[in-house]
Amino acid sequence: MIHFTLPADARSAASRPAATLVLRAVLLGSIGFCVASLAVFATVAFAERWMYAAFGLYGAYAVWTVLFILIGGGLLSPLVKDLLRLSKFYLLFCAAFFLYAVGWVAAYFWLGDGLGEWVASLAGSVLMAVGFAAGFKVLPLTVSFSLILFVANSLGYFLGLWLNAWCKGQIGMLLWGAAYGFFLGAGLGAVFHFARRASQ
C-alpha cells in the first residue's frame, strides 16, 4: 500500500499557505485515485468479457465498485488520517462511493449514452457529496462538495471517454482510467481538504 506523508499535526498544517495545502491535497488525491482507477480499468481492459461471463452485468459493476472502494479508500485515507481512523474512513468512503455508484448506474442504465452520462455524473456526484458532508459532519458544504465533484468527475469521465475513442483498445481503456482517476481524485482531495479545514 502507498502511504503519503502529511503534516504531523494541525498546527504545522495551519502554518502553511492555504493555497499550498489545497494544492497538496489535490495532488495527493489525484495520484492516489489515479492508481486505484488504473487498477480497476485494467480489469476492464484485459478481463471485461470474462467478468461479464462470470458475474453478469450487475455483478461486474458491483465488483468494480468494491475494487474502487478497497483500493481508493486505502490510498486516499492519509488525506484525513488526523480526523478519522482507517476503519472509520473506509466505512465513510464505502458509503459515499456506494451512493455515487448507485446514482451513476441508475441514471446511466435508465437514460443511456449521451444525456444519461451527464445525468449520471451529476446524480453520482451529488450523492457522494451528501455522503461525505454527512460523514464529516459538514452538511453546509454539501453544495460546494457537489459542485467540486461534478466538475472533477465530468472532466475525468468525458476526457477519458474521448481518449478511449481516439486510441481504442486496451491502451485507450487504460488512458480512460488514468484521466478519470486523476480528475476525480483531484476533486476528492479538494473535498477532503475543505472537510478537514471545516472540522478543525
C-alpha positions in Angstrom: 0.0 0.0 0.0 1.2 3.5 -0.8 1.5 5.9 2.1 1.6 9.6 1.6 3.3 11.9 4.2 1.2 14.7 5.6 1.8 17.3 8.3 2.1 15.6 11.7 -0.4 17.9 13.4 -3.0 20.6 12.7 -0.6 23.5 13.8 2.1 22.6 11.3 -0.6 22.3 8.6 -2.1 25.6 9.6 1.3 27.4 9.3 1.4 26.7 5.6 -0.3 29.0 3.0 -3.9 27.9 2.3 -3.3 27.6 -1.4 -0.3 25.2 -0.8 -2.5 23.0 1.4 -5.2 22.8 -1.2 -2.8 22.0 -4.0 -1.1 19.4 -1.9 -4.4 17.7 -1.1 -5.5 17.9 -4.8 -2.2 16.4 -5.9 -2.2 13.6 -3.4 -5.8 12.8 -4.2 -5.1 12.8 -8.0 -2.1 10.4 -7.6 -3.8 8.1 -5.2 -7.1 7.7 -7.0 -5.4 7.6 -10.4 -3.5 4.5 -9.2 -6.8 3.0 -7.9 -8.6 3.8 -11.2 -5.8 2.3 -13.3 -6.1 -0.9 -11.4 -9.8 -1.1 -11.8 -9.8 -0.1 -15.5 -7.1 -2.7 -16.1 -9.6 -5.3 -15.3 -11.9 -3.8 -17.8 -9.2 -3.6 -20.4 -8.0 -7.1 -20.0 -10.8 -9.1 -18.5 -14.1 -7.4 -19.3 -15.7 -10.3 -21.2 -14.6 -12.8 -18.5 -16.1 -10.6 -15.8 -19.4 -10.3 -17.6 -19.5 -14.0 -18.1 -18.5 -14.8 -14.5 -20.5 -12.2 -12.6 -23.1 -10.9 -15.1 -23.6 -7.2 -15.9 -24.7 -6.0 -12.5 -22.3 -8.3 -10.7 -19.3 -6.9 -12.7 -20.3 -3.4 -11.8 -20.5 -4.5 -8.2 -17.0 -5.9 -8.3 -15.6 -2.8 -9.9 -17.3 -0.7 -7.2 -15.8 -2.8 -4.5 -12.3 -2.5 -6.1 -12.6 1.2 -6.2 -13.6 1.3 -2.6 -10.9 -1.1 -1.4 -8.0 0.4 -3.4 -9.2 4.0 -3.5 -10.1 4.1 0.2 -6.7 2.8 1.2 -4.8 5.2 -1.0 -6.8 8.3 0.0 -7.1 7.6 3.7 -3.8 9.5 4.6 -5.5 12.7 3.5 -7.8 12.6 6.6 -5.8 10.5 9.0 -5.9 13.3 11.6 -9.7 13.2 11.5 -10.6 9.5 11.1 -9.1 6.2 11.8 -8.6 4.0 8.8 -11.5 1.7 9.7 -13.9 4.7 10.1 -12.7 6.3 6.9 -13.2 3.1 5.0 -16.8 2.9 6.3 -17.4 6.5 5.2 -15.7 6.1 1.8 -17.6 2.9 1.3 -20.9 4.6 2.0 -20.2 7.7 -0.1 -18.8 5.7 -3.1 -21.7 3.3 -2.9 -24.1 6.2 -3.2 -22.1 7.5 -6.1 -22.2 4.2 -7.9 -25.9 3.8 -7.3 -26.7 7.2 -8.7 -24.4 6.7 -11.6 -25.6 3.3 -12.6 -29.3 4.1 -12.2 -29.1 7.2 -14.3 -26.9 5.7 -17.0 -28.9 2.5 -17.4 -32.1 4.5 -17.5 -31.1 7.1 -20.0 -28.2 5.5 -21.8 -25.2 7.2 -23.6 -25.1 11.0 -24.0 -27.6 12.7 -21.7 -27.5 9.7 -19.4 -23.8 10.1 -18.8 -24.2 13.7 -17.8 -27.2 13.0 -15.5 -25.2 10.0 -14.1 -22.2 12.3 -13.4 -24.5 14.8 -11.6 -26.5 12.3 -9.7 -23.5 10.3 -8.6 -21.5 13.4 -7.6 -24.4 14.9 -5.6 -25.0 11.6 -3.7 -21.3 11.2 -3.0 -21.1 14.8 -1.8 -24.1 14.2 0.6 -22.3 11.1 1.9 -19.1 12.9 2.7 -20.7 16.0 4.0 -22.8 13.9 6.4 -19.9 11.7 7.4 -17.6 14.6 8.1 -20.5 16.5 9.8 -20.1 19.5 7.5 -23.6 19.4 5.9 -23.5 23.2 5.0 -20.7 22.3 2.5 -22.9 19.8 0.6 -23.5 22.1 -2.4 -19.8 23.1 -2.6 -18.8 19.4 -2.5 -21.4 18.6 -5.1 -20.0 21.2 -7.5 -16.4 20.2 -7.0 -17.1 16.5 -7.5 -19.4 17.1 -10.5 -16.8 19.2 -12.3 -14.0 16.8 -11.4 -15.9 13.7 -12.3 -17.2 15.1 -15.6 -13.7 16.3 -16.6 -12.2 12.9 -15.9 -15.0 10.8 -17.4 -15.5 12.7 -20.6 -11.8 13.3 -21.3 -11.3 9.6 -20.7 -14.2 8.8 -23.0 -12.6 10.9 -25.7 -9.1 9.3 -25.2 -10.6 5.9 -25.3 -12.4 6.7 -28.6 -9.2 8.2 -30.0 -6.8 5.5 -29.0 -9.2 2.5 -28.8 -8.3 -1.0 -27.4 -6.7 -1.8 -24.1 -4.4 1.3 -24.2 -7.5 3.5 -24.7 -9.2 2.0 -21.8 -6.2 2.5 -19.6 -6.0 6.1 -20.7 -9.6 6.5 -19.7 -8.9 5.1 -16.3 -5.9 7.4 -15.8 -7.9 10.5 -16.8 -11.0 9.5 -14.7 -8.9 8.7 -11.6 -6.7 11.8 -11.9 -9.5 14.3 -12.1 -12.0 12.6 -9.7 -9.1 12.1 -7.3 -8.3 15.9 -7.5 -11.9 16.6 -6.6 -11.8 14.1 -3.7 -8.6 15.7 -2.5 -10.2 19.1 -2.5 -13.3 17.8 -0.7 -11.2 16.2 2.0 -9.1 19.3 2.4 -12.2 21.5 2.9 -13.8 18.9 5.2 -10.6 18.9 7.4 -10.5 22.7 7.5 -14.1 22.9 8.5 -13.7 20.3 11.2 -10.7 22.0 12.9 
